[in-house]
Amino acid sequence: MSLGAHLAPKSDSPASGRYETDEGGIFIFDRSTPRPLLKFEDDPEIWVLQPAPGPRGDVIYRNDLGEEMLRATSLGGMTVFTEKRPDGSPAALDGASPPLRIAPLSAGALFRVFYQASVRASRAAQHQIEFETREDAEAATAAAIADAALVASDALADMSANPKGKALLARIFDVVIAQGGKPNVAMQKGALVITIVPAQGVFGRPSSRLIERAAGAR
């Protein structure tokens, strides 16, 4: 089992718990999987975290960009780090929560997700951005492809919040969800190509922040 699987913020805390910060924000921290998962109530993205030992017996949880997102102390304290609160917000367990999973999706419903992602990204960039996939979508892969598309649209929307990001959006016209042996992001002649491993679910795709870095925004 991973380090995160052995850690509990409290000795009696559930494997998947709902936490509230001092400012009233809500997030789910799920340790029921081989690598811990984190999801904020006001954000659809599920973050895959990598636990590592910290000072004084703390455990630090980082995203795939190496950024600290969560810290748990040996005494049961929990601190969550966000872009709005980079210094951290203390959080307390509010109760058990269902585990974090990608919802099943039919192949037909995938195209509606692509349309929604395209509308959001196009609005952020102020020009048309198309979403497509290089492989035929099947029932076994549709949910993972849709999840990657929504995360990508989230990344592009975040980029539009500052002048540098807006300038970078001007060179993106397509988002392509491809399948491969490991998660990856690359810019290819105006296309943002996101490679996922559908069989790995949420563990097989890059985070929105890694997508932003590949686009040059981080």
Sequence and secondary structure as in RCSB ss.txt:
>XXXX:A:sequence
MSLGAHLAPKSDSPASGRYETDEGGIFIFDRSTPRPLLKFEDDPEIWVLQPAPGPRGDVIYRNDLGEEMLRATSL
GGMTVFTEKRPDGSPAALDGASPPLRIAPLSAGALFRVFYQASVRASRAAQHQIEFETREDAEAATAAAIADAAL
VASDALADMSANPKGKALLARIFDVVIAQGGKPNVAMQKGALVITIVPAQGVFGRPSSRLIERAAGAR
>XXXX:A:secstr
  HHHH  SSTT  SEEEEEETTS EEEEE SSSS EEEETT    EE EEEE GGG EEEE TT  EEEEE TT
S EEE  SS TT EEEEEEEE          HHHHHHHHHHHHHHHHHHHTS  EEEESS   TTTHHHHHHHHH
HHHHHHHHHTTSHHHHHHHTT  EEEEEE SS EEEEETTEEEEEE GGGGGGGS  HHHHHHHTT  
